[in-house]
């Protein structure tokens, strides 16, 4: 597994990203399996032909991650039926489902990469020192290619929602 250094920090301290490689704009988005429940799995390939937002966060039980999920949930209502938003973390499915139910998250599929870290590995977003996913956003076009990529440099900061939404509009 490759290591990627000097790309992100947590509270100002550098952390190492690990994975097979790092997905870039123009790449075909690697397929992966994530979980809604312990036995309910979903694959990115299920959304072929749609625009997909992958909103990635360290843990839903932290302030910035919760804000990120709420913001994308709110904005998803304006994106239209051809856009799907997935929120991904390594949180266990029951924690994600609990948060979603309490917060009324209805417009975003809240999914976990806890079982095999396939998403983390394929996208190069596993923070070695923290055991969490790095905060990031990807927009995948209808053709399956990545049209937007943001790996947030400081994990305590929110992603650029406006830039991601602009990428979605262009991909439609």
Secondary structure by P-SEA (a helix, b strand, c coil): ccccccccccccbbbbbbcccccccccccccccccccccbbbbccccccbbbbbbcccccccaaaaaaaaaaaaacccccccbbbbbbccccaaaaaaaaaaacccccccccccccaaaaaaaccccccccccccbbbbbcccccccccccccccccccaaaaaaaaaaaac
